[in-house]
Amino acid sequence: IWSFHLEFPVFLVLFSFHFYAGICSALRLTVPSHTIHGIEGQPLHLTVDYNFNTTASEIQIIWLFEKPQSIPKYLLGSVNQSVVPDLEYKHKFTLIPPNASLMINPLHVTDEGNYIVKVNVHGNGTISANQKIQVTVDVPVAKPVVQIEPSSGVVEYVGNMTLTCTVGKGTRIGYQWMKNGKPMHASSSYTFSPNNDTLLIVPVMKEDIGNYSCFATNPVSAMESEIIAPTIFYGPYGLTVNSDKGLKVGEVFTVDIGEAILFDCSADSNPPNTYSWIRRADNTTHVIKYGPHLEVLSEKVAQTTVDYMCCAYNNVTGKRDETHFTVIITSVGLERLAQKGKSLSSLAVITGISLFLILSMSLLFLWKRYQPHKGR
């Protein structure tokens, strides 16, 4: 062991390192991957396979550890079945020859670096091959937590909104923002911090309503935050008036006199709007009701044509909208009723005359039958 350490600098100069499957003569040395991601505190197995097609009297396996810009350190080695470890790492690294794989247990952040394995096979001559494996060590990420500012909500086109993703534990964390389950990307409204853990929305619009989450990842883990839906105040939009009866053509409702019609006023808004109904008559207007519904009793309306207006107001955004409509009251129903009454009167007259004739003929028949004959 001591002679190895004394001769190690010379050995290092003569040792040629390869970063791909090493092939020297008839010896082939392979590894599944040149980069392995390990978890802090967990064991890590560096798998190595080798084969050769010559007779061997001795098989030597050597493992070295190298950090950036430093000289490789000897970890352990073996000749045939005999393992010679560096006493400093005796309880950390395990090698079971002739298998060349290395077990690291437990793995710490300080174990991150390059691991070099060299296999020498001695028979008629000596053949060698080597490989290098880069090992990274990470702490799994904890579940992210998303915070929104301002938490009380924001008015569209007026305020801005900031979403921050916080992860309590983890290394080399990458952040991805999601909206309604789809990745978000930078745009005229979306701006991300350099490490992507903060999302700034300027200005906020109604279209920004949705379910947001933060996806935190590193080479050994991935976690998603709980879904959070920001409060955005907007509207009113799309104000309309509809009714349960009557014929609607454009903004004109036609109603038969005597009918009661219920109007409904609605608009998209957050928070919900307050509604007011206004009637115009004789070039004047006055509020007749508050609320989203208005009932009009046509028989109580003096005019045949009445103009109404529904107003919607959002007390948070300070915006309002209004829509006008006209109600025309027709007498089609009364005319039908009068025609029906005339038909009933005619039928009654005909029925009365018929009954009179039948009764008269019956009396005449009875009189003739019981009248005594003059001959007797």
C-alpha positions, 0 to 999 in steps of 0.5 A: 500500500505504501509503495503504491502511494509513493509511486502514484504520481508517476502512475497518474502521468502514465494513466490515460483516462477515457470517457467512453466504453474502454477497450484495450486489446481484448478487454472491454469495460462498460458502465450503464451511464456516465452520469449518475444522480444520487440521493443524500443519505442513501446508498449508491451502486456504481455498476461496472461490467467487463469481459475479456477473451484471454487467459487471466492469472490475475485481475486487478480492480482500482477505484479512484475519486476525483473532484474538479481541479484536484488530483484523483484519490485512491479509494480501494482496489483488489487483486483477484479476491483480495481487497485493499481499501484506503483505511480512510474510506474503509467503511464507506466503499465496498467492492466484491471482486471479481465484480468491479461495481462499487457501493457507496453507503451512505452518500453525502454531498461531499461524495459528489465528483468523478469516480474512475475505475480501472481494470487490469487483466494479467495473463500472457501479457497485461491488458487494461481498460478504464471508465469515468462516472460522474456522480451528483448528490442531491437532497429531494425537494419538499412540497412547494408552497405558493403565495399570492400578493395581494392576497385579497384580490386585484382589479383587472387592468388596474392592479398587478399580481405576484406569485411566489413559489417556496420550497423548504428543502432541496438542492439544484431546484428548478421551477415550472409554473402551471396554469390549468395543468399546462406549462406557462411561458413568458409573454407580454403579461407574464414575467419570471424571475431569473430562477423561475420561482416568482411569476409577475402578472402585469396587468391582471386581466379577466383571462388570468383567472384559473388554477395555478400551481408550481412544479419544483424538480431536481435530478432526483425528485419532483413535487407540485404545490397545491392548486391556488386560484387568485381572486380577480375582480372584473365586469360587468360584461355581456349585459342582457335582458330576457323574458319568460313570455312574449315575443322578442325581436331585437330589443323589443318585446311584444306582450298581450294585454292581460299577461304578466311578464317577468324580465331577467337582467344578467351580466358576467361580473366579479363580484356580482353586480347590483341591478336597477330598473328604470322606466321612461315616460313623458321624457322623464325617467325614474327607478322602479325596482332594484334587483335582477328581476322585474315583473310587468303587469300589462293591464296596469300599464297605461301606454301601449309602448313603454321604454325600460332600461336595466343598469348593472353596477360593480361596486369593486371595479367601479364599472357599469353597463346598461341596456335599453328595451321596449315593451309593446302591449297589444290587444290581440287577446281582447279581440279574440275574446270579443270574437269568442263572445260574439260567437257564443251570443249567436249560438244562444239565439239559434238555440233559443229559437229552436227550443221555442219552435219545438215547444210550440209544435209539441203543444199543437200536437197535444191540442189536436189529439185531445180536442173532442170531435163535433159529430159526437 
